[in-house]
Structure formats: structure tokens, C-alpha cells
Amino acid sequence: MMIHVKNLSKSYGPVKAVDGISFEISAGEVVGFLGPNGAGKSTTMRVLTGFLGKDGGEVRIDGDAIDEQPEHAKSKIGYLPENNPLYEDMGVLEYLDFVGELRGMTPEDRRRSMARNVELYGLTDVTHKDIGELSKGYRQRVGLACASLTDPPIMILDEPTNGLDPNQIQEIRKLIREIGKTKTVILSTHNLAEVQAMCSRVLVINRGRIVADDSLADLEKRRRASVIRVRVKGGGDLISGFKDLVPIADGWVKSASGLWTDLELAVAEPHTADEACEAVFDYIVDHGWKLAELRRQTASLESVFADLTRNAPLDVVTQVKRESDLEDAMNAALGGDGPADGTEETIEAAEVTEVEESVETEFFEESSDLAAEPDTASVPDDEPVYEPVDEDDDDDEPVYEAEPAPPEEDEDQPDDAEQDADEHKAKDES
């Protein structure tokens, strides 16, 4: 098995994003990882790629445990995150060469892989441009070229067509189909058309749990009750008559146009749709009605997806709160703004280097020095100088109070010299 997942779980504070899921993906499969927003798709992919640590369970990539042999496991994965991270001030070839060097490729291997991927992903016309000048479609191509630079056997793609226009979507789908001919691909999306266009198998996740794992054809057969569609012209209460038939559990009018009525009838278990169709046909003939259409309603992937993800629905307030808690907790775990209640989560981020830690420490030390010693050299003479005054010992931050400014001179008031001159003049006149 190329990907083996068993009882995987991951939480962000009080929110359980992934709840004991298990699945396996064989070599050469193109699998759609389908689910509504907030279902746990991106979290699962981050754990599979070693970007996030797991709380429990087992993840193996081509036999290598992601937490025990991370370098070997990651070397077999090409990962395109949902928000494609690119250096926009670098040229296309410059960036690919930079990534290849980071991954330990020799100069000759980099040249060969870059030439292959530039042609495969249609980047020939933009190799002279900076990434910041490219459209989003071309940026996704650069991301795919980067993810497959080392020619890994597994490609993990998180929402690869998100935000693209219809033409760009078609181009990216074509590229992914080409990738799927030689590699194992797991594709995360909430777009049903994406799965139908590119995948042979579907994993459906909802609220952190796998609710379906099947081929596309078999998944579309999964409905709680079969439905048959009838277009008939007759008299009286049509629905009541059909609902009295043994193979029919329920029925409803879809539309009525003139004398013709379109109905949908739900088949009662354990009866089959064929048995229901036969009973409905005999009933129409017995009543002398006219029949224009009688067929089984084809189940769409949309209806199956709705059935699988609507089970035990949350009320609106609970759903909004859960999504908000999940977003806050993820931000806190990834180093952003945390939740209001101060929930903290320790994350085993992939490839966190000592250089990054030392730079961050140096930055905060310099910031502390600047805060402790205010620079007064550059303050103009006519501006007040602020000195710290400890008014409250409990406060961590000093309170700054301005020195009192010297009193302004009254322009109309004469100075001492002018007053002496006036007094002498008055004495002489007397």
C-alpha cells in the first residue's frame, strides 16, 4: 500500500478535526477526498505530509511511518497545499532551481527535472517572468511543477482548482489526469464535478469521520430508497392511489401541466424499483389512465453526497460555533491569532530549523532592548521628552509622562531693558 492510515486522530484544542479515520490507497489510484468545508480534509492531508503531528493512530507512506522515518516518507510525496506558497519576486526557473536545491538534488538532476516539468505543465511561455506576474492558473502550474520536481510516486493535492476560472480549471484537470497515469494521487475537494472528472474512487469525510469509501459507480448506487418517476394523465387523487400500493412507501407531485402530472414515488424496502414499476404500471392500466413516462430515477453524486453529509445535522448556531472554534484553534496551532479562551496546542511542524528559532529570538531580544531604552537623540529641541514614570508597580509596561513645557513668553509684555529705559526717560523729563 502506498498510503496506509489507521485510527488517525487530530484535535485543535477542544475541536476534534479528525476522529479515528482509517483507509488505504494502492499504487496507481486517483482518489477524491470529498467533504464539506470544515470536515477535516486539509487537516488529514497536513498530517499525511508530516506538516502537522498526529494525536493518535498510524500513518505510513510506502511502508515508512511518517513520525518515525519522516525524511524517507516525505521524499516519496509531492504536496500542493490549498494556499499555494510561492516566492512572487523570483523567476519561474529560479524558483524551481531553488526548490530542487533545497531538496538535495544535484545540478544535473535539477536541470533535467526542470526541463521535463516546464514542458509537462505548459510553462514554456512564462519561464522569463517573475511568479508575481503570473495568473493564478499559471501559479498553480508552477506549484504542481514544484511538487513533482523530484518525481515522487505520491501526489497529495489540496483544493488544486480553488479560485480558478472555468478555462483554468479544465487545464489543471487535464494536468492532474496526466499525473494520475504514473503516480498515486489523493485529491482533496468539495467540488463534486472535480471528483467525477478525475477520480476512480471516493473517500467522503464528514465531521472528522469517514462516512463512505467506494468507487464512483458504487457510490452513486447508495441511496436509502430508490425513486421512480411517473408522468401520467388520469383523474382523482393520484398520489393516494399510488401510495396504497405495497411496493410504494411515499409519493409527491413534482409538477402538473394541463392534464398531465409528474410524480415521484419512493420504493418501500425490501422491494426493488422493478417491482414498484410493475405495480404502478398495472395500477395505471386498471384505471384506464394514460402513461407517458415510467422510469427509475438515476441517483446523482450530488444526492448521495447530501445523504452522507446531512445525517444528524447540527443546528445552525452549533454549526457556526463549531466552524468558528475550529478556525480559531487552527490559527493558534499554526502560529496565528489564537482562540479567545486561550486554548493552546503543541504542533510538530515539519522542518522547523534552528536558524528560524535563532532569528526569531534575536528579533524579540532587539525589540525588547528598543522598548527598554527609548531613543531621545533624534527628538527635536522644541518637542517634549518623554521619561518613564512608575505610577503603578503592578503594570508591566511603563507609563510615559511628558515633562512640563516652559511657559510661553507674552509678546506684548516689554523686557527688562525696555522698562529701565522708560524709567530713566521719565526722571529726566521731571
Residue pairs with C-beta under 8 A, 6 or more apart in sequence:
1 24
1 25
1 26
1 60
1 62
2 25
2 26
2 27
2 29
2 61
2 62
2 153
2 154
2 184
3 23
3 24
3 25
3 48
3 60
3 61
3 154
3 184
3 186
4 24
4 58
4 59
4 60
5 21
5 22
5 23
5 24
5 44
5 48
5 57
5 58
5 59
5 60
6 22
6 57
6 58
7 20
7 21
7 22
7 56
7 57
7 58
8 18
8 20
8 21
8 22
8 44
8 47
8 54
8 56
8 57
8 58
8 59
9 16
9 18
9 19
9 20
9 21
9 54
9 55
9 56
9 57
10 16
10 17
10 18
10 40
10 43
10 44
10 47
10 52
10 54
10 55
11 17
11 18
11 55
11 345
12 326
12 329
12 330
12 332
12 333
12 343
12 345
13 325
13 329
13 332
13 339
13 343
13 344
13 345
14 325
14 329
14 343
15 322
15 325
15 326
15 329
16 208
17 40
17 43
17 208
17 326
17 330
18 40
18 43
18 44
18 47
18 208
19 40
19 207
19 208
19 209
20 56
20 57
20 209
21 40
21 44
21 57
21 205
21 208
21 209
21 210
22 57
22 210
23 203
23 210
23 213
25 31
25 184
25 186
26 184
27 153
27 184
28 183
28 184
29 184
29 185
29 200
29 201
30 176
30 177
30 180
30 184
30 185
30 187
30 198
30 199
30 200
30 201
31 185
31 186
31 187
31 199
31 200
31 201
31 202
31 203
32 187
32 189
32 194
32 195
32 198
32 199
32 201
32 202
32 203
33 41
33 44
33 45
33 186
33 187
33 188
33 189
33 203
33 205
34 41
34 189
34 190
34 192
34 195
34 202
34 203
34 204
34 205
34 305
35 41
35 190
35 204
35 205
35 206
35 309
36 190
36 206
36 309
37 190
37 323
38 322
38 323
38 326
39 205
39 206
39 207
39 208
39 309
40 205
40 207
40 208
41 158
41 188
41 189
41 190
41 205
42 82
42 158
42 159
42 188
43 52
43 330
44 188
44 205
45 79
45 156
45 158
45 186
45 188
46 52
47 53
47 54
47 59
47 66
48 59
48 61
48 66
48 77
48 156
48 186
49 74
49 77
49 79
49 156
49 350
50 66
50 67
50 70
50 73
50 74
50 350
51 79
51 81
51 349
51 350
52 333
52 347
52 348
52 349
52 350
53 67
53 347
53 348
53 349
54 67
58 65
59 65
59 66
59 67
60 66
60 73
61 73
61 74
61 76
61 77
61 154
62 73
62 76
62 153
62 154
64 72
64 73
64 76
65 73
66 73
66 74
67 348
70 350
74 350
75 150
75 152
76 152
76 153
76 154
77 152
77 154
77 155
77 156
78 147
78 148
78 149
78 150
78 152
78 154
78 155
78 156
78 183
79 147
79 155
79 156
79 158
80 140
80 143
80 144
80 147
80 155
80 156
80 157
80 158
80 160
81 158
82 158
82 159
82 162
82 188
84 139
84 140
84 142
84 143
86 95
86 131
86 139
86 142
86 143
86 146
87 95
87 98
87 131
88 130
88 131
88 132
89 130
89 131
89 132
90 98
90 130
90 131
91 127
91 128
91 129
91 130
91 131
92 118
92 123
92 126
92 127
92 128
92 129
92 130
92 131
92 134
92 142
93 114
93 118
93 127
95 131
95 142
95 146
96 110
96 113
96 114
96 117
96 118
96 142
96 145
96 146
96 149
97 110
97 114
99 146
99 149
100 109
100 110
100 113
100 114
100 149
100 150
101 110
103 149
103 150
105 113
105 149
105 150
110 149
113 149
113 150
113 151
114 149
117 123
117 145
117 148
117 149
118 124
118 127
118 145
120 145
120 175
120 178
121 141
121 142
121 144
121 145
121 175
122 141
122 171
122 175
123 138
123 141
123 142
123 145
126 134
126 138
131 139
131 142
134 142
135 168
136 163
136 164
136 168
137 164
137 165
137 167
137 168
137 171
137 172
140 160
140 161
140 164
140 168
140 172
141 171
141 172
141 175
144 157
144 160
144 172
144 175
144 176
144 179
147 155
147 157
148 155
148 179
148 183
152 183
153 183
153 184
154 183
154 184
154 185
154 186
155 179
155 183
155 184
155 185
155 186
156 185
156 186
156 188
157 176
157 185
157 186
157 187
157 188
158 188
159 188
159 189
159 190
160 172
160 176
160 187
160 189
161 168
161 169
161 172
161 173
161 189
161 191
161 194
164 172
173 194
173 197
173 198
176 185
176 187
176 198
177 198
179 185
180 198
187 194
187 195
187 198
187 199
189 195
192 301
192 302
192 305
195 202
195 216
195 301
196 216
196 301
199 216
200 215
200 216
201 213
201 214
201 215
201 216
202 212
202 213
202 214
202 215
202 216
202 219
203 210
203 212
203 213
204 210
204 211
204 212
204 213
204 219
204 305
204 308
204 309
205 211
206 308
206 309
206 311
211 308
211 309
211 311
212 219
212 222
212 304
212 308
214 222
216 301
219 301
219 304
220 299
220 300
220 301
220 304
221 299
222 299
222 304
222 307
222 308
223 299
223 303
223 304
223 307
224 307
225 249
225 266
225 267
225 268
225 269
226 266
226 267
226 272
226 273
226 276
226 296
226 297
227 264
227 265
227 266
227 267
227 273
227 296
227 297
228 264
228 265
228 267
228 273
228 276
228 277
228 280
228 294
228 295
228 296
228 297
229 254
229 262
229 263
229 264
229 265
229 293
229 294
229 295
229 296
229 297
230 242
230 262
230 263
230 264
230 265
230 280
230 291
230 293
230 294
231 260
231 261
231 262
231 263
231 291
231 292
231 293
231 294
232 238
232 260
232 261
232 263
232 284
232 289
232 290
232 291
232 292
233 259
233 260
233 261
233 289
233 290
233 292
234 261
234 284
234 287
234 288
234 289
234 290
235 289
238 253
238 261
238 263
239 251
239 252
239 253
239 263
241 283
241 287
242 248
242 251
242 263
242 265
242 280
242 283
243 250
243 251
243 265
245 276
245 279
245 280
245 283
246 268
246 271
246 279
247 267
247 268
247 271
247 272
247 275
247 276
247 279
248 265
248 266
248 267
248 268
248 276
248 279
248 280
249 266
249 267
249 268
249 269
250 265
250 266
251 263
251 264
251 265
251 266
252 263
252 264
253 261
253 262
253 263
254 262
254 263
254 264
255 261
255 262
256 262
260 292
262 293
264 297
265 276
265 280
267 273
267 275
267 276
268 276
273 296
277 294
277 295
277 296
280 294
281 291
281 294
284 291
313 319
314 322
325 339
328 337
328 338
328 339
328 340
328 343
329 339
329 343
329 345
331 337
331 338
331 339
332 338
332 339
332 343
332 344
332 345
333 345
333 347
334 347
334 349
338 344
374 386
374 388
376 385
379 385
384 402
384 403
384 405
385 402
385 403
386 400
386 401
386 402
386 403
387 400
387 401
387 403
388 398
388 399
388 400
389 398
389 399
389 400
389 401
390 398
390 399
391 399
392 399
414 422
